[in-house]
Each structure stands twice: as C-alpha cells, then as structure tokens.
Amino acid sequence: MKKVKLFKPFVSWYAVWNAVWTLRSGQLAEGPRVKEFEKEFGKKFNKEHICNLNSGTTALELAYELAGISEGDEVITPILTCTASNIPLARRKAKIIFADIEDDLNISVSDVEKKITPQTKAIVFVHFGGNNRGLKELMKIAEEKKITFIEDAAQAVGSDYWGKADFTCVSLQAIKTLTSGDGGILICKNPEHDAKARRLRWFGYDRDLKQKQGDTDLLEAGYKYHMNDVNAAIALGNLKVIDKIISHRKRLIAEYRKHGIDAHIWFATVFNKNRDELKKYLAENGIESGIYHYRNDKYTIFGGRKSFPNMDRLENEYLVLPLHHKVSVNDVRIIARVIDEFNSSHSS
C-alpha cells in the first residue's frame, strides 16, 4: 500500500548543487546569494522591496515593529491560524482582538468590520492553506479607515493573489511550497520601511555601509534575523523549478474540487462530524491527515477561550489533507474515494 504523507519537503537537484557549491565557497553568512535570491524572488513574483530573513516568524516580528504596534494597541487577527501569527503580538503586549472564521476557515470579513474601533492599530489577514478569500475586501476596509494592513502569507506563495498589503510576511520553512530549509521574507510597500527592515535584521547596522566603511554608529537596536547564503542557495535552486511545483499543485487543487473537497495552494481541507474516526480510517488506508492549526484562544497566552460561533461549530470537523509534489492526481482520486467510503459507512 502506498503511503501518502501529509507534508513532504521539496528540494530540487538545483538546490542540492547550489548548497554544496556555497558550502565549498567559504561564504556561508549573509552575502551575494542572499542578494541574488531577493532579486530573483522579486522578478519571479513581481514584488518589490524583498527583505530576506531567517524565518516567517521573524518577518511577522519585524512587520509588527515597523507598523509601530506596542503595548495596548488593538490588532484584529483570525482566531484560526498558526500561533506564529499572534505570538509576536503577545510579546509586544498588544491587545489581540480575535475575529471569527467563515466556512472556508479564512477570517470573517463581517466580524472584522464589527470589531474595528478607533483604537484599531492593524488588521492581520492570514491565507489559511493559501486561501485568499477576503483579502481584497479587508484591504479596502483598512485603506478607507487608515488602518495598517498586514498579510500573513506564510502559506500563500503560488496562489493567485497575495503580497498586496502594507507588510507581507512569507515563510520559506521546510514544508512550504517554496523552501530554503528555513527562512522568511518581509515585503514592505514603503521603501523606507524596507530600508529599516534591512537594518533591523542585522543588529541595526546598514550592512552595505559597514562593509565599505568599517564600524558605523548604531542608532536603533536590531536583531539577528538575517538569512544566510546557504539557505539562500537552497531557495534559489528551488525557485528555478517553482513553476512546475505550482502547476502540479494546481492540478491537485482542481482534482480535489472535482470531488467537492476544498483545496488551495498549500493544502486541502475536508469537513466531517466524525473527524477523528475519518482520520483513523484514512491512516488505515495509507493516507496521512491532520488538524495542523488550532484556534488560538485555546492557549493561555492569548487569554483563554471565548465564543466564536463559526469556530465553535467547525472546531472538531476540519481535517487537512495532503497536497504536495509527491501526491499524484490519482492519489487525490483515491483519497476522495476513501472519504466517500467512510461517509457511506457512517450515513444513517
């Protein structure tokens, strides 16, 4: 029986060669490969002001800092997301205002509208599984109300509409559509924010100026958030074949949707009232599935559980299904058939 993993890292032979060449070059820290990847990523996805970092989480950290979010500021963010979306807000002691989700698990635009107040500093949009539903509407609302709009696009690379916010945060973590092993990108709409991000990612120094002039003054306290050349080399190698990866994923998305299963660029999602039994049945048939992300108000650091009607209704029903380069279209047909078999056996 073929085993279908829920996630599988993609590493091209170009990435392997690039990594070996870089390891043998003697230049391992942030250097020419990082700059090259920033340039090539921008060209490939038609984005400007690309700042490479060591994770998607540090991209969020910097976005929140550049947005001026501080203690007591209200930030509206989805109840269902990776905790990385909200942990940096908790660390900044911002007032996190959770918004409910819709049936596709993305944030509810109408609930966000209800929760905007004069104290709202920012709205965070998360592409859950790569889903961009609601992005355009919320971006327009934020623009009209002059609220900073932040895109957690960790799972969105390869989707049709992303990277439009004041700050866009990308993850290049191991199992993402495009990986550098681990890494991230911050895309800033404002070039001044981009320049500051580049300083903050390396202690507060203007790295180019420091390399030309020697030690320079520090005017702001930065971090060690930069990407290194080894990770950039891996990313460049994978970027070389990203069109094939995205095309394959889109074929899988189309096949899932033929069977009535919701799917976006990073994973597919099925809903079932007997989720735990379905998960076990899929595993018995060689198919790995999982919950993967949970409602964030279950964690003490976010203040404890509250009532969110849609989240409460769907909390125990959603299940993430495999969608990656090692999954074939026929695998998707098999997954759909197994789910149908399960549903038939549980129908009353």
N, C-alpha and C positions, 0 to 999 in steps of 0.2 A: 504494500500500500504506500503510495506516495505521501510524504508528509508535507503539508503546506504551512510554512511558518507565518506568523502574523506580520513580522517585520524582517527585513533582510538588508544589511548594508550593501550599497553598490560601490564597487571600486573598479574602475576601468584599468586596462593594462597601461594606458597613458599615465594614469595616476601613479601606478607602481613605478614606472620608469622615471617619472618626474621626481618622486620621493627619493628613489635611490640616487639619482643624479644630484639632487640637492644635498642629501646626506654626505655624499662624497665631495661636494664642493667646498665644504668648510664654512659655508654661510647658512647657519641654522636659525638665527634670530630674525627679527623683522628686517627685511631687506628688499631686494629687487623683485622677488617672487610675490611678495605682498602687494607691491605697487602694480605689478603685472596683472594679478588677479582682480584688483579693484577696477582696473581699466577694462579688462575683458568681460567681467561680470556686467559692468555698466553698458558696454556695447551690446552684449547678448540680450539683455532685458530692457534696453532703452531707459536706463536710470542714470541720474547724476548724483554727485556727492556721496560716493560709496566709501564708507569707513570700515575697514576690516577689523574684527575683534576676535577674542578668544572663545566667545560663546554667544548664543542668542540671549541668554540671561543678562550678560553684561551690556548687550545692546539695549535691553529694556532699562537697566540701571542708568545708563547714560542718557537715554531718551527722557526719563523722568527727571533727571538732574537738569538737563538742558531746558526742559519745559518749566523749570522753576517750582516743581512740586515739593512742598515742605510740610512740616507738621500742621495738621488740622485742615489741610486743603482737601476738598471733596473731589474724588475721582470716581467716575462711573465705569464699571468694568463687569464683564459677564460672570455669572455665578458658576458656569461650567467652563473650565479652562485648565491648562497646566498651571500648577501652583507658581511656576516661574513668572507668570504674568503679574501676580499680585504680591509675592514675597518682597520685591524691592519697594513696593508701596508701603507695606507694613513696616519695613525697616526705616523708611522715611517718616513714619508716623502720620501718613496721610489718612484721611477719613475715607475708607473704601465703601462705596455705595454699590452694592451688587444689583445688577439688573437680571431679570428672568430671561429664559430662552424661549425660542419658538420650537415647533415640532421638528425642525431640521437640526436642532441643537445649537444653532447660532444665536447670538444675542437678540433680544426682542427690541425692535426699534421703538415700538409704542411704550414699552416700560421705561426705556431710557428717557424718552420725552417727558414722562410723568415725573421722573426723578431729578431733572435738571432744576437747579436753583441758582440764585445769584452767586452762590459760593462754589459753584462747579468750576473746577480748575481745568479738568481734562476729561475726555472720553476715550476709553480704550476699546478698540474693536479687535476681536480675535477671529481669525479664519479657522474655525474648528474643522480639522481634517482637510483644510484647503478651501472651504466653502466661503464665497464672498457675498452671499446674500445679506443685504442690509448695509453694506459698505457705502454705497453711493448715497443712500438716504441719510445715514448718520453723518457723513462727511458734510453734506449740505446743511444739516441742522447745526453742526458745530461751527461751520463758517458763518452762518447767519447770526449765531449767538456769540461769536468771537470766543469760542472755547477751543483750546488746544486739542487736536485730534491725533491720537497715537494708534498705529496699526501694529498689532502683534501678528506679523506674517510669518511666524516660525514654520508653519506648515503649508505656506501658500505658494512657494516657488513652483512655477509650472502651471499655475492656474491662470485664468484668462484676465483677471482684473485684480491687481494688487499694487502696492507701492505708491499710493496716491496721497498719503497723509502728511501732516507736518513732520512726523517722525515715523519711519517704518523699520521694524526690527525683524531680522531674518535669522533663522537658525541653520547652521551647517553641521549639526550634530550627526552622529554616526548613521542613524537610520533615516535621515531626511532624504527627500528626492535628490538634492544635491548636497553632498557631504565633503567636508575637508578633514574628516576624522572627528574633530570637534572644532567648532568655530562659530562666528556670527558676523552679521553685517548691520550697521546702522546707516540708514539712508535719510538724510536731512533735506527738507525742502529749501531751507535757508542756508546759503553758503557760509554765513558767519557761524551758524550752529555746527556746520561740518568742520570748520577750522578749529572750533573749540573742542569738538569731539576728538579730533586728532591729537590735540594737546593733552586732553584728559586721559586718553588711552595709554599714554606713556609718561606718567608721573606729573604731567603739567608742562613738559618741555615741548617746544617746537622742534621736533626731531631733526628735520632737514637743516634748520638753522644751527642746531647744536653740532651736527656733524661737520658743518662748514666752519664754525667759529670756535668750537670747543665749548666749555661750560657756559651756559647762559642763565640769566636770573629766572627764578620761579615766581610767578605771580598768582598762581592758583594751585590748590592741592589736587593732584590727579591720582591715577590708579595704574595698575599693571594689567591692562585689559587688551593689549595689542595681540594680533595674530603673528605667528612665526612663519618663516619661509617653508618649513616642512609641511605645515598644514595648507599653506597657500599652494604649494606644488601639487598636493593631492587634489585640492579643489580645481586647479587649472586642468588637470588630467581628466577629471570627471566632467568638467564644463565642456570639454571637447566633444563629448558624445551625449550631452544633455538632451538634445532634440530627439534622439532615439528613445531615451528613457521616458520623456514626456509623452511622446507619441504612443508608446506602448501602454503607459498608464491611462491615456485617454481611450484606448481601445478597451481596456478593462472596465473603465467607468461606463462606457456605452453598453457593454455586455451586462454589467450589474443592473443598470437601469432597465434593460430589456426585461429583467426578471422582477422588476418592482422594488429593487434594493437601492437605497440612496447611496451615492458614491461621489467623491470629489478627489482631487489630485493626490491626496496623501493616504486616505483610507476610505473604506465603505462602511456603512452602518446599517444594521438590521434592528428592528424593534420587536420584542416578544415578551409577553407577560410571564412566560416560563423561561426567562433568560438563562438562569443557572443550569437548568436541565438542557436547554439548547446548547449551551457552551460545552457541556459534558458530552452531548451527542455528537457535536462537531468534532471534538477531540477523539472520540471513538472511531471516527471516520478519517482520522489523519489531518484534521483541519484545526489549526490553532486560531483562537479568537480571544478577545479580552475587553475589559472595561476601559483601560488605559488612562482616561482622565475622569476626575470625580468633581462633584460640586464642592466648591472651595469653602463654603460655610460649615463643612463638617470638621474643619481644622480649628483648633483652639486659637491659633494666632490671628484668625480672621473674625473672632468674636462669637463663634458658635452658630448653630442652626437657626434659621428663620424660615418663614413661609414664602415659598415661590411656587405658585400654582402649577406652572408647566414643568418646572424642575422636579417638584414633588411627584407629579404624575409619571414622568418619564425616567426617574432616577433608577428604577430597578428593571428597566425594559431595554435600554440601548446596549448594543454589543458591536464592537469594532471587528471588521473582517479584513483579511489580507488583500493588499493591493500594492504590488511592487514588481520589480523586473523579473523575479523568479516565479511569478504567478502567470499562468497562461490563460488565454480566453477559455480554453476547455476546462481549466481548473475552476474558473468562475461558474461555468455551467454546472459542474459537479457540486460546488458549494451551494448554488441555488437549488439543485435537486435534493441535496441532503436536508436543507432547510424546509423544503416542501414536504419531504417525507416526515420530518419531525412534526410539522404543523398538522399533517393529515392524521398522524397517530395521536395527536392531542386535541383534535377537534371533537366537539360534543355532538 
